Amino acid sequence: MNNLDTVLAYVISKQQKIHGKVALQKLLYFVKEVGVPVEANYFMHIFGPFSLDIANRYRVFTAKGILVKFQENWGESFIAGENTEEIKKTGRKFLDLYKEKIDFVLNKVGDLYPIDLELYATIHYIIKEHVTKGQRINEEEIVREIRAEKGPKFTDANIKKSYSDIMEWFFQ
């Protein structure tokens, strides 16, 4: 078993339901970004940071009994599968090391709607890119970059609030 299976089993058991693939991608993105070693590389995509590693494993996650996919009126969601608890038990030592970091992520962004997770993760990704290059970025620049990436999908107020939260939670 790999760390991604263990992390996902823990996340889905804590969340009880994840509303779609976008939310799943973004929750795992933030988990990785706080230092939990998961086997997933991310790049910027239409809905923010995206991992092919995770996208290519949706069927594996359901086949292993980590997730159960079902349709709701608005689209698909995921709940814990029949093997979630067993996978958590098998990965107990790993979870003992990283549970606090995963809980931090779930406490901060776990209750956000998928569209808000998209915005928060996109802002985080942009800030991280600037930091990696030794550049500073401010609220106005974030608004401009989000507008360039997403058009009018989000209000300026929503972008500014999300930027403020991301800075406070992940870049202090």
Residue pairs with C-beta under 8 A, 6 or more apart in sequence:
1 87
1 90
1 91
2 39
3 36
3 37
3 38
3 39
3 91
3 94
4 28
4 38
4 39
4 40
4 53
4 54
4 57
5 61
5 64
5 66
5 87
5 91
6 87
6 88
6 90
6 91
6 94
6 95
7 28
7 31
7 36
7 38
7 98
7 102
8 28
8 61
8 66
8 67
9 66
9 80
9 83
9 84
9 85
9 87
9 88
9 91
10 88
10 91
10 95
10 99
10 102
11 18
11 27
11 28
11 31
11 102
11 106
12 18
12 66
12 67
12 78
12 79
12 80
12 81
12 84
13 80
13 84
13 85
13 88
14 102
14 103
14 106
14 110
15 27
15 106
15 110
16 79
16 80
17 77
17 78
17 79
18 24
18 27
18 77
18 78
18 79
19 72
19 74
19 75
19 77
19 113
19 114
20 75
20 76
20 77
20 78
20 114
21 55
21 58
21 76
22 47
22 48
22 114
22 115
22 117
22 118
23 114
23 117
24 54
24 78
25 47
25 48
25 49
25 50
25 51
25 54
25 55
25 121
26 48
26 49
26 109
26 114
26 117
26 118
26 120
26 121
27 105
27 106
27 109
27 110
27 117
28 38
28 40
28 51
28 54
29 40
29 42
29 48
29 49
29 51
29 121
29 124
29 125
30 105
30 108
30 109
30 120
30 121
30 124
31 38
31 101
31 102
31 105
32 38
32 40
32 42
33 124
33 128
33 170
34 101
34 102
34 104
34 105
34 170
35 98
35 101
36 98
36 101
36 102
37 98
39 53
40 51
40 53
40 54
41 51
41 52
41 53
42 49
42 50
42 51
42 125
43 49
43 50
43 51
44 50
44 122
44 125
44 149
47 118
48 117
48 118
48 119
48 121
48 122
48 125
49 121
49 122
49 124
49 125
58 67
58 69
61 67
61 81
62 68
62 69
62 81
64 81
64 83
64 87
65 81
65 82
65 83
65 84
65 87
66 80
66 81
66 83
66 84
66 87
67 78
67 79
67 80
67 81
68 78
68 79
68 80
68 81
68 82
69 76
69 77
69 78
70 76
70 77
70 78
70 79
71 77
88 95
95 102
108 165
108 169
109 117
109 120
112 120
116 162
119 146
119 150
119 154
119 158
119 159
119 162
120 162
120 165
120 166
122 146
122 149
122 150
123 142
123 146
123 159
123 162
123 163
123 166
124 166
124 170
126 137
126 142
126 145
126 146
127 137
127 142
127 163
127 166
127 167
127 170
127 171
130 136
130 137
131 171
137 145
139 160
139 163
139 164
142 159
142 160
142 163
143 156
143 159
143 160
143 163
146 154
146 159
154 162
